[in-house]
Amino acid sequence: MENILRDKVDQFRKKIKGKIVLPDDPNYDQLRQIWNAMIDRRPAIIVQCSDSDDVSQALSFARENKLEISVRGAGHNIAGNSLCDDGIVIDLSTMKNVRVDAGKKRAYVQPGATLGDFDAAAQAHGLATPVGINSITGISGLTLGGGFGWLTRQYGMTVDNLISAEVITADGKKMRASKKENADLFWAIRGGGGNFGVVTEFEFQLHPVGPEVFAGLIVFPFEQTKSVLKQYREFIAQAPEELNVFVVLRQAPPLPFLPENVHGKKVVILALFHPGDQARGEKMADALRSFGDPYGEHIGMMPYVQWQQAFDPLLTSGVRNYWKSHNFTELEDGFFDTIIEYTNKLPSSQCELFIALLAGSANRVPANAMAYGNRNAKFLLNVHGRWDKEADDVTCITWARDLFKATAPYESDGVYINFMTEEEGSRVSSAYGSNYERLKQIKKKYDPENLFHMNQNIAP
Ligand SMILES: Cc1cc2nc3c(=O)[nH]c(=O)nc-3n(C[C@H](O)[C@H](O)[C@H](O)COP(=O)(O)OP(=O)(O)OC[C@H]3O[C@@H](n4cnc5c(N)ncnc54)[C@H](O)[C@@H]3O)c2cc1C
């Protein structure tokens, strides 16, 4: 394949401003690495696009040469769909510009920006919009799948804050998608993933946040988990929506505020976020502390951008990962018993169970308002299998799958597509529920040949 394409690649190189990287390039191995070390693929060609015209040219080249296509934002997706074998990677990771119009409270974001890039630019004006909790995640994949984070209870999903996007469709055309222009495409990209084209710019609504917020961790002994979780459930049901609290079950990392003899012990952690009022934040923290006898805590006022990076050390790239996820409208006692049982069997020091709280603004959007339709999801469980050695693959994956099965009786419908590691049979269609048929119709219109299928695929 390489030889057949060489001449054509030389021609293509002349048409774009970005870089073409081939397997014999010294950077090739570095550029084909993504966050999840389980994914090891060898594309025939990586195109580091520098603008939307490059994207359009790359798509033409791929079509003409019948190449498999994958699209890479920041390469953070757990399923690893941003990399293909033998095909072309449309790599957007150097298109990272974020422009903020503080007067209009809008951000115009290129698709290679990470959450860290985005937060830094918006926070320079004391602004933000809901995005995820790990700053090296890409804005692109996160937004196209839905997107949630600490601000979601107050301001909804990331897609609820998307105003418009520039999209290069499968035929290479540049289109604007918004409520007024190509409204069907706009409906579909707000949750439908990379199925409908390559987004080359996102326009977001911003909100005043921080720049200082009240946030931190309270760490309880594992023996107190059931009691902590029951009190959490009651407290959250009446807590104000600006407060967000996620729960993590895992072995205690060597955090400096924990006594050394706690490091490595199983713990339950409450991670709390309150946007900026110390007195009210302290009141919330007092209530959470009273759920048990904490081993320790690290809580206080800090820059929002700092809190947005707080989990980065536990979520570095280059480690093996396998995830499973459920949505929940209620947290039942049986669910608590099951997750406690499986935390007792954690197969590695890095595996964890993560419960995110979504209840609030995101639940008030009608399920058919856009492709992302999991509007009754108030909580989300991420079974995060994570480990270092290939030899541990089977043990860790089996643990994640078993836990996923054991918690299935308590789930509500739908699933967050951004947390799916692999094709799970009919799970893509159930992720979209009653929106799935409309998505198929829109796919037929914009990508009838399913050129974009390296994703949680919606076949036309
Ligand atoms: C450690 C970690 C923490 C996370 N935390 C959160 C969280 O708090 N909240 C949350 O909502 N999600 C979270 N996620 C999930 C995250 O939203 C997805 O992994 C997301 O896909 C990452 O985006 P990316 O651009 O880096 O992905 P990539 O791997 O680059 O892309 C993923 C897929 O998206 C599509 N795609 C990417 N860019 C484009 C584009 N510009 N146009 C068209 N299609 C495109 C392609 O199909 C591609 O295969 C987390 C993931 C990880 C690994």
The ligand as an SDF file (V2000), in Angstrom:
LIG
                    3D

 53 58  0  0  0  0  0  0  0  0999 V2000
   -9.3050    9.9770   31.8720 C   0  0  0  0  0  0  0  0  0  0  0  0
  -10.5790   10.3740   31.2110 C   0  0  0  0  0  0  0  0  0  0  0  0
  -11.4620   11.1880   31.8840 C   0  0  0  0  0  0  0  0  0  0  0  0
  -12.6530   11.5450   31.2760 C   0  0  0  0  0  0  0  0  0  0  0  0
  -13.5170   12.3510   31.9520 N   0  0  0  0  0  0  0  0  0  0  0  0
  -14.6620   12.7380   31.3510 C   0  0  0  0  0  0  0  0  0  0  0  0
  -15.5510   13.6220   32.0120 C   0  0  0  0  0  0  0  0  0  0  0  0
  -15.3190   14.0490   33.1220 O   0  0  0  0  0  0  0  0  0  0  0  0
  -16.6760   13.9730   31.3670 N   0  0  0  0  0  0  0  0  0  0  0  0
  -16.9740   13.5210   30.1240 C   0  0  0  0  0  0  0  0  0  0  0  0
  -18.0150   13.9000   29.6040 O   0  0  0  0  0  0  0  0  0  0  0  0
  -16.1470   12.6900   29.4760 N   0  0  0  0  0  0  0  0  0  0  0  0
  -15.0080   12.2890   30.0560 C   0  0  0  0  0  0  0  0  0  0  0  0
  -14.1650   11.4480   29.4090 N   0  0  0  0  0  0  0  0  0  0  0  0
  -14.5730   10.8780   28.1280 C   0  0  0  0  0  0  0  0  0  0  0  0
  -14.2070   11.7900   26.9910 C   0  0  0  0  0  0  0  0  0  0  0  0
  -15.2750   12.6740   26.8120 O   0  0  0  0  0  0  0  0  0  0  0  0
  -13.9880   10.9830   25.7150 C   0  0  0  0  0  0  0  0  0  0  0  0
  -12.9080   10.1160   25.9200 O   0  0  0  0  0  0  0  0  0  0  0  0
  -13.7640   11.8690   24.5030 C   0  0  0  0  0  0  0  0  0  0  0  0
  -13.9830   11.1130   23.3490 O   0  0  0  0  0  0  0  0  0  0  0  0
  -12.3730   12.4380   24.4250 C   0  0  0  0  0  0  0  0  0  0  0  0
  -12.2800   13.3530   23.3790 O   0  0  0  0  0  0  0  0  0  0  0  0
  -10.9680   13.4320   22.4590 P   0  0  0  0  0  0  0  0  0  0  0  0
  -11.1950   14.5160   21.4720 O   0  0  0  0  0  0  0  0  0  0  0  0
   -9.7560   13.4920   23.2850 O   0  0  0  0  0  0  0  0  0  0  0  0
  -11.0760   12.0130   21.7820 O   0  0  0  0  0  0  0  0  0  0  0  0
  -10.4130   11.3510   20.5010 P   0  0  0  0  0  0  0  0  0  0  0  0
   -9.9440   10.0220   20.9500 O   0  0  0  0  0  0  0  0  0  0  0  0
   -9.4550   12.2530   19.8340 O   0  0  0  0  0  0  0  0  0  0  0  0
  -11.6800   11.1920   19.5770 O   0  0  0  0  0  0  0  0  0  0  0  0
  -12.7170   10.3170   19.9290 C   0  0  0  0  0  0  0  0  0  0  0  0
  -13.6560   10.1630   18.7680 C   0  0  0  0  0  0  0  0  0  0  0  0
  -14.4000   11.3560   18.6100 O   0  0  0  0  0  0  0  0  0  0  0  0
  -14.5560   11.6530   17.2430 C   0  0  0  0  0  0  0  0  0  0  0  0
  -13.9430   12.9590   17.0010 N   0  0  0  0  0  0  0  0  0  0  0  0
  -12.9490   13.5450   17.7000 C   0  0  0  0  0  0  0  0  0  0  0  0
  -12.7590   14.7950   17.2560 N   0  0  0  0  0  0  0  0  0  0  0  0
  -13.6390   14.9910   16.2670 C   0  0  0  0  0  0  0  0  0  0  0  0
  -13.9560   16.0990   15.4340 C   0  0  0  0  0  0  0  0  0  0  0  0
  -13.3570   17.2780   15.5690 N   0  0  0  0  0  0  0  0  0  0  0  0
  -14.9230   15.9500   14.5210 N   0  0  0  0  0  0  0  0  0  0  0  0
  -15.5890   14.7790   14.3810 C   0  0  0  0  0  0  0  0  0  0  0  0
  -15.3420   13.6970   15.1500 N   0  0  0  0  0  0  0  0  0  0  0  0
  -14.3790   13.8200   16.0830 C   0  0  0  0  0  0  0  0  0  0  0  0
  -13.9420   10.5320   16.4610 C   0  0  0  0  0  0  0  0  0  0  0  0
  -14.9330    9.5880   16.1620 O   0  0  0  0  0  0  0  0  0  0  0  0
  -12.9640    9.9420   17.4440 C   0  0  0  0  0  0  0  0  0  0  0  0
  -12.7530    8.5810   17.2440 O   0  0  0  0  0  0  0  0  0  0  0  0
  -12.9620   11.0880   29.9800 C   0  0  0  0  0  0  0  0  0  0  0  0
  -12.0660   10.2720   29.3120 C   0  0  0  0  0  0  0  0  0  0  0  0
  -10.8870    9.9150   29.9120 C   0  0  0  0  0  0  0  0  0  0  0  0
   -9.9510    8.9980   29.1870 C   0  0  0  0  0  0  0  0  0  0  0  0
  1  2  1  0
  2  3  1  0
  2 52  2  0
  3  4  2  0
  4  5  1  0
  4 50  1  0
  5  6  2  0
  6  7  1  0
  6 13  1  0
  7  8  2  0
  7  9  1  0
  9 10  1  0
 10 11  2  0
 10 12  1  0
 12 13  2  0
 13 14  1  0
 14 15  1  0
 14 50  1  0
 15 16  1  0
 16 17  1  0
 16 18  1  0
 18 19  1  0
 18 20  1  0
 20 21  1  0
 20 22  1  0
 22 23  1  0
 23 24  1  0
 24 25  2  0
 24 26  1  0
 24 27  1  0
 27 28  1  0
 28 29  2  0
 28 30  1  0
 28 31  1  0
 31 32  1  0
 32 33  1  0
 33 34  1  0
 33 48  1  0
 34 35  1  0
 35 36  1  0
 35 46  1  0
 36 37  1  0
 36 45  1  0
 37 38  2  0
 38 39  1  0
 39 40  1  0
 39 45  2  0
 40 41  1  0
 40 42  2  0
 42 43  1  0
 43 44  2  0
 44 45  1  0
 46 47  1  0
 46 48  1  0
 48 49  1  0
 50 51  2  0
 51 52  1  0
 52 53  1  0
M  END
$$$$
